[in-house]
Amino acid sequence: MSQDLESQTSESAHNAQERRKSNLAFAFFCMDADRAKDMETFYAFCRLMDDIADEETRPVEERRRQLLLWKEEIKKLYEGREDLTALAKEMREMIARRNIPQEYIQDIIDGVLTDTEAVKFQTYEQVRKYCYGVASAVGLASIYIFGFKNPQTKLFAEALGYALQFTNILRDVVGDAICHSRVYIPADEMAHFGVTDGDLRNPSSNPNCKKLFQLMYFRAKHFFNKARRLIAEEDRRALAPAFIMWAIYEKILERIRESGFNITEKSVKISKPEKIWLAMKAIRYSKRPSRERKSFGKVAVVGAGIAGMTSALKLLLDGYDVDVFEARGSRGGRVATISAFGARLDNATHAAMGCYDNLRASMALCGADMNDIFSPVSGMDFVSADSASTTVKYPKGNLFSKALSVLSYAKIKGFASARNMALLLEIKAAMMPREGETAAELLRRKKIPEQTVKTFWLPFCVSALNTKPEEADARLMADTLRKSLLKGREAGLLYLAKRPIADAYEHFEVYVKACGGSVNFGDSLSHIAFDGTRAAEITTSKSGAHSFDYLLLALPAKATERLLPKNSPIAEKLGSVRTTDIANAYFTTDKKLIASEYACIIGSPIHWLFDLTGRLGASAQKRLYSITISDAEIGGAGWEISKDFIERELGKVFGKFETQQVLPSLFRQATISADPKTQSARPRQSEIIGAFENVNAVGDWLQTDLPCTMESAAKSALEVTFDRYEDTCRISQHV
């Protein structure tokens, strides 16, 4: 048997020149001579195992037989036997010097054995197991040669191995399909994106290939950032060879992203001069002590609304392991999808603005483009029972006209008055109102005409802040106006959803599972067990008790308050927070009510009317509308939202008409109030992580210097961190 194995170790596989042709071998030069020699011996073994598995001119049975013989050879090596091949004897001496456990060497052979089988990977876990053998086990054995002290470095080696191999899989996805008929992508992921094995031979034939490749990029980046969090400072210098490999492969990964995921049979490569430059940077990195204190481990994310989904994706990208728990049966939270009137709709009508950069980045995290979900409106109608309708058209001309787009509202009666324009200029110049002043007090102090308050300031305040001017914080209203309408260009444009907003996150579950996480729907959080200021365990309604390293609450403010210890400073702050309601209703009718996509109704308890007929399809025989009432006081005196209510109130403006079907959608405690006292009680994330050892929160109710909107929810999630001394992995690097 030894002669059989000896014949494999020809000079082409075992000589020093051949060993230096790969990125792995390139990293040896920074090691001292003894360790470099041992690394060359180990690399020769790894190279030989690969060569045996990949020698497609030989029968599969023969290749498997040879690899199984090597498993026996390794076993003999560890038993101290002498009847070994030359390479095995070198390995024995090296292993004895470095004390490498046998399991890693055997795992490497098991990994390459997979390449001799006609394996169709069905799940992420199957692919991960393969990557462990061919990459992570190599890294785990290598750190014994490098010399490590901290057990955490084993976790680092495993994570980095996954990162390198998942980058390899993405880089070679087309070549592997064409040349070897191999696919290292879970079948369930391919099915989700509608990609077949044949598509991988020519990805340009199926646009969904790029969506799949973007997921694969995300997964590789997750493991690179996970490895980054696991660097043990006392082993930093010893890990210089690993840092070189890391730098080269992460550069390859970013080149693929920069190409727009236009992957061909010709693999992305890094030139030798660039490798040298990257190696020098990596060596400097290994010698430079880090002042960062990065956390790592598993995060339990509770809630799968916009804030919960965004934070889960951001934390995955930052290198954490994530499990998500959501009480509802589907994702979306307050932007969940419903089926009604023969159409897929949001559970209420939601609008965005051009300044919603955080929402745009949130959607991009799982491969969605906000422009595929929202489209800008061309204008809006201002209608009332006692005056003629006014249509505001948004500018489409040059940058100058867009910069002054707020002047489009000059058609509204009283908007262009001297006092109103002076107030707008003050706000534009960031001259903020008095602290604690309400919006109504500001407008009275500035002597804004009552008509202007009624036609402009009231609609803006209730729509943007979900609070009436009599209670709304003037500073928040002014700052919101400055960041939107007064910013000019696209920032002040209103965007309406042309399909359900939850569709932007249709790949959410796949992204979480692609990094080894889980998404648990219909599983509500019932209890948090605290040990002092540390959350020790959560209990959920369906799956029971769960442990974790960190807990992230993506729940409404009042739900968060109920779950936190009563004596915590955060619970005390949230106890003084007021909430406001929002009422929405869909209805159908035969009558066309408005010319534009939506209308602001002046002097009515109904604030907004939206024309959603386009959701029904071109053949629709009826018209679909929705109404929105902000700061609704649901259940209060005289409260109703019914067929009669809609016909009566809208009839005052549009004349008599008859509704056919009505579907109310009521949101109690939809947002927190924008009154000055509540605004001062909104905690920042830094306060929460300062009050608890391992708990943080996200949501529109946190202090983000924005009102409670989808944008605020997304911003809080993109800023989430459990690192105490620095905010790592800025989202702009990845989106």
VOTI-760374 format. One record per residue (C-alpha): residue in one letter; x, y, z. Coordinates in steps of 0.05 Angstrom, whole numbers, plus 5000, padded with zeros to 4 digits. Layout:
! residues N
AXYZ;...
//
This chain:
! residues 735
M500050005000;S505750485016;Q508650394946;D501750544917;L501551194956;E508851354942;S507551364868;Q502851954878;T508052394910;S511652574846;E516153174840;S510653574807;A506453514869;H511753524922;N517353994899;A518054694927;Q516755054861;E509854744853;R508054894925;R509055644914;K503955724858;S497655844900;N495256424944;L496355975005;A503655854987;F504556604974;A503256735047;F509156315072;F514556835061;C513057235124;M514256635169;D520756425203;A524655875167;D522555295211;R515155455209;A515455605134;K518554925122;D513154585163;M507854985126;E510754755059;T510254035081;F503054125103;Y501454495039;A504553924998;F499753445032;C493653885020;R495753994948;L496553244937;M489553104966;D486653614918;D490453324859;I487852624873;A480652854879;D481053294817;E484652804770;E478652704726;T482552264676;R482551724729;P476251334748;V472451594808;E473050924844;E480650964838;R480951674865;R476551484924;R480750874938;Q487151294939;L484151804987;L481551255033;L488550965033;W491151645055;K486151645113;E489350985135;E496351285124;I494651865170;K491951385222;K498450985219;L502351635224;Y499051825290;E499951115316;G507551195307;R508250675252;E514550685209;D511850385144;L510051065115;T511051445050;A516251995047;L511052535051;A507552185109;K514152155146;E515152905136;M508053015160;R509452585222;E515452995241;M511853655229;I505553425266;A509753205326;R513253885328;R506754275323;N502053805360;I496553825307;P490453405325;Q488952825278;E481653025269;Y483553635227;I487853235179;Q482452705171;D477153245161;I481253515103;I481152845068;D473752765082;G472653445050;V476153284984;L472752594983;T466352984971;D469153214904;T469452484881;E462052394893;A456252604850;V453653044907;K447953524897;F448153994957;Q441054104981;T442054575041;Y446855085069;E448954595123;Q451254085072;V455554605036;R458154875102;K460454175122;Y464154105056;C467454795065;Y469554595135;G473554005108;V476854345049;A478155015081;S476655105155;A480154455175;V486154705135;G486055345175;L485354995241;A491354565226;S495255165201;I494555575265;Y498455025302;I504155145253;F503455895259;G503555845335;F497356075373;K495856175446;N488556385453;P483255845441;Q478956385407;T483756345348;K480655665331;L474056025320;F477756535278;A480955995235;E474355645223;A470856295204;L476456515158;G476455835125;Y469155915108;A470256615081;L475956385035;Q472155785009;F465556144998;T469556664959;N472656104918;I465755814904;L463156484879;R469456634838;D469455954804;V461855844799;V461755874723;G468255494712;D466154944760;A459454864723;I462654854654;C469054464665;H467153994722;S459553984724;R460154174797;V455454634835;Y457254834906;I450855234919;P445054964960;A439354724916;D434255074960;E437655744949;M437955634873;A430555444872;H428756064912;F432056514860;G429656104801;V436655894778;T438255214748;D444954854741;G444755014667;D443955764680;L450655764717;R454255584652;N451756234622;P449356704678;S447657264630;S441856844604;N438256904671;P438157574709;N436557194773;C443756924773;K446157614796;K441257604854;L443956914874;F451157154867;Q449457764911;L447057284965;M453556884958;Y457557524965;F453657705028;R455257015058;A462657065044;K462757775072;H459257525135;F464757035148;F470357535133;N467358015184;K466157445233;A473557275229;R475158005239;R471257995305;L474957375328;I482157615323;A485557495390;E490658045403;E496057595432;D495957185367;R495757775319;R503157735299;A502956975290;L496957045243;A500657465191;P500356895138;A492856835150;F491957595142;I495557565075;M490857025050;W485057425077;A487258065042;I487957714974;Y481357344977;E477357935003;K480158344947;I477757814898;L470957834931;E470458584924;R472758554851;I466858094837;R462058584870;E465159164832;S463958794767;G456558794781;F457058034792;N458557934718;I462057264730;T464856874672;E468956244662;K475156674668;S476356734743;V478057394777;K485457404794;I490057874832;S496658064799;K503257904833;P505058644846;E498258744878;K499058114920;I505658384945;W502459054962;L496658694999;A501658255035;M505558855060;K499159165086;A497158515120;I503958455154;R503359175180;Y496359005205;S499158405243;K504258845278;R499459405296;P495859305363;S488459425358;R484659885405;E478059605382;R474059165428;K469558775383;S464058335408;F462157675375;G457257105381;K449856965372;V444557515372;A437157365384;V433157885344;V425957945367;G421458245314;A421458215238;G418858895218;I423259375179;A427559515240;G428258775259;M429758535188;T434659095175;S438358985240;A438558235230;L441658325161;K446458855185;L448758425244;L449757835197;L453858265151;D457858505211;G459657785228;Y454757585283;D450556955283;V443157125283;D436556785302;V430157175289;F423557095327;E417157415301;A410257365333;R406557425267;G406356885215;S410157295164;R415257845157;G413758585153;G410958805220;R407059435206;V408559365132;A405958655126;T402458425062;I395058255058;S390657995002;A384258384989;F379958594930;G383658094887;A390258444898;R396458404942;L396559024986;D400359315045;N396459255110;A395860015105;T397860545055;H405060755068;A408961315035;A416361465031;M420362085011;G426362184968;C430562335029;Y429461625057;D436761415046;N436660935105;L430560575079;R433860515011;A440160225044;S435859755086;M432659455024;A439359404988;L441958955044;C438058365016;G438758544943;A432658984933;D432259664898;M427560164930;N425660404860;D422659714846;I417959814905;F416460554904;S415461054849;P415261814856;V408662164847;S408162714795;G404163154842;M398663184892;D391663494899;F389563944956;V381963904961;S376764165009;A369264255013;D369465005015;S374665184962;A377064974893;S381964404886;T389364574877;T394364114843;V401664164862;K406263884808;Y413363694827;P418863984783;K422263544731;G426864074701;N433964284717;L437664254782;F435864984798;S428364844794;K429164204835;A433164574888;L427265044897;S422064494892;V418664724957;L416165324917;S411564834881;Y407064924941;A406365664926;K399665494892;I396865344961;K393165944988;G397466335037;F403765925027;A407466484992;S405767005045;A411667415071;R411167125141;N410766415118;M416666495070;A420766815126;L419466225172;L421365725117;L427966105107;E429466085181;I428365335182;K432465245119;A438165615154;A437465135214;M434865685260;M431065215305;P424765395345;R424965475421;E426064855463;G419464545487;E415364965439;T409664625402;A408664705327;A402265095339;E405765575388;L411265685337;L406265845281;R402466325326;R408866665348;K410966755275;K403866995259;I402966505203;P396166605170;E390766115194;Q389365905122;T396665715112;V396665315176;K390364955153;T392764805083;F400264675092;W402764625163;L397264175191;P397663665134;F405263655138;C405263575214;V400163015219;S403162625160;A410462695179;L409762675255;N403062335265;T401462875316;K397163495312;P400764175313;E397564335381;E401863775411;A407563665362;D414663875380;A416364485338;R423764305333;L422363615307;M417363885256;A422264415233;D428063935228;T423863435189;L421663975141;R428964195131;K431163485115;S425563365065;L421863905028;L426864465042;K432764035022;G430464074950;R431563624891;E428962914900;A429062954977;G422263284979;L418762814930;L413562344957;Y414061614936;L408161134937;A408860384938;K407160054872;R407559354903;P407559114976;I413359395015;A414758715046;D416758484976;A423258884985;Y425058375038;E422657755000;H429657455005;F430357605079;E429456895105;V434156625052;Y439657115071;V439056945145;K439156195132;A444856275082;C449356485140;G447055925186;G441556325222;S434256175232;V427656555224;N422056325270;F415156595251;G409156525296;D413856505356;S412657095403;L417157305460;S413657185527;H419157295578;I426357535586;A430257255645;F435257765671;D441357635713;G442758335739;T443658775677;R444858175632;A439357825593;A440657085606;E435056745568;I428656865530;T422456435527;T418156435465;S411056175455;K412755615406;S420055405413;G421055525487;A427555745520;H433356035480;S440356245500;F444556755464;D450357235473;Y446457865455;L439058045453;L436258555404;L429058795414;A425659035350;L418959145383;P414359755394;A416060215451;K410659975499;A412059235485;T419459375500;E417659725564;R413459125589;L419258635577;L424759035611;P425859025686;K421259535718;N427059875755;S431259975693;P432460695671;I430060525600;A423460245624;E422560865667;K423661315607;L418960915563;G413660965617;S412861705601;V412261595526;R405461745495;T403061385433;T398561575375;D394061165330;I393361125254;A387060895218;N387060655147;A381460375103;Y381160085033;F374760154994;T372160054923;T367460484883;D365360604811;K366861354814;K373561674798;L374862144856;I381662474843;A386062624782;S392862524817;E395561914854;Y393562204921;A390262804953;C390663195017;I383663335043;I383364005079;G378664095138;S376563365142;P377762825194;I380362425134;H387262695120;W389462315057;L386261954998;F390261494954;D388261214886;L390760484884;T386760254824;G393160064788;R394059494838;L387759164809;G390459074739;A388559374672;S381958984667;A379159224733;Q371859444730;K372159834795;R376660344828;L380660204891;Y382260764941;S384860815011;I384161345064;T388861505121;I387261855187;S393462055226;D393362165301;A386761805298;E384661705371;I381661025354;G375960845401;G374861565424;A368261935428;G364761955362;W369761495331;E367961085270;I370860845204;S365360535163;K361960555096;D357361115119;F363161515148;I367261465083;E361361655039;R359262235084;E366162555094;L368762455023;G361962634995;K362863335024;V368763424976;F367362984916;G359862954915;K355362364927;F358161674912;E357260964936;T362460494964;Q362159754947;Q367059434996;V370559725056;L376559415093;P378759805155;S385859725180;L386860025250;F393460125285;R392960285359;Q399460555388;A402060595317;T407561085334;I409861475394;S407362185399;A411662755374;D410063195433;P416063535468;K415763105531;T415562455492;Q421162685446;S425562815506;A423962115532;R426061755468;P432361375488;R438461315444;Q441560635431;S447760845470;E443260925532;I440360225524;I447059875514;G449660295572;A444060055617;F444559315598;E450658875588;N448158515527;V441558825505;N440059345452;A433859575415;V431759835347;G425460165323;D422460815299;W421161015372;L428661085387;Q431861765385;T434461805313;D433262555305;L427562355259;P420162265270;C417261565276;T417361325205;M420060745163;E426261175153;S427261235228;A426360485237;A431560345183;K436460855211;S436160565281;A437559875253;L443360095209;E446560415271;V445759815316;T451959565351;F454059155412;D461259425409;R462659865467;Y468460285440;E467360345366;D461960265313;T464659725267;C463259525196;R459960155172;I454059985127;S456460435070;Q462159955059;H457359405038;V451359715005;
//
